[in-house]
């Protein structure tokens, strides 16, 4: 699987892909940091360079409200259960 994904990324010209990933704690979902870090490790295993950025929740909320993100992935727990 990893080799396939790396080949696909290379095929579309993204073999040097980079991503910013914001790592934060979430009072409503205590394992949020662990999950975000696991997702970052998954991307890294596929050859994507991931910069993990630790950000305090108040700053994250301010930036979300202003839509001040660039080249990022974020994780937000849903209040709706997955069925």
N, C-alpha and C positions, 0 to 999 in steps of 0.2 A: 504493500500500500504506500509506504513512504517513498519508494522509488517512483511510483506512478505519479504521485502528487508533485514531486520534484521535477519530473519530466514535463508535466502539464504546466507548471510555473515557468519552466524554461521555454516551452513552446509559445507561451503568450508574452514572453519577454520580461518575466518577473522573477528571474533566478536570483536577483539581489534585492528581493522585496524586504522592506522594513515596515515596522508597525510600532506605534506607541500604545502601551497598554496601561491604563490607570489602575493602580492597586489601592484599594481603600477598604476600611472596615464599615460594616453596615449593622446598626443596632437591630434591625428587623430580621437580619439573616446572618448569624454569626460566622458561618463558614465562607462568607463571600471572598475574603482574601485568599484562602486556600484554593478556592475554585478558580479565581482569576490567575493565580500563579500556575495552577495545573494547565489551564488553557494556554498560557504563555509558553510553558514547556512543550506542549503539543505542537504549537506553531514552530518553535525552535527546532524540534526534531524533524520538521518538514523543510528546514532550511531557511525559514523566515527569521530575519533579525528582529528581535523584540526588545524594545526598551521599556522596562517596567518603571513607571513613574508613581511614586508614593505621594498621595495627595490627601490633605485633611478634608473631611466631609463638608465643612462650611465652604471651603474654597471650591470644591467640586460642584456644589450646588450653585454657587455664584456663576461659575463658568458655564454650567449647563444652561442657566437662565439667559445668559448673554450669547449662547451658541459660539463659544470661543474655542472650539476644538479643531484640531488639524491632524489627519492621519492617525486616527485612534480607534480603539475598541474599548467598549465599556460593558460592564455587566450590571444589570439591575434586576434584583429579584422581583418576581411578579406576585401580586396578591391573589391572582387567580390560579387555582390549582391546575396542574397539567393532568389531563385525563387520558 
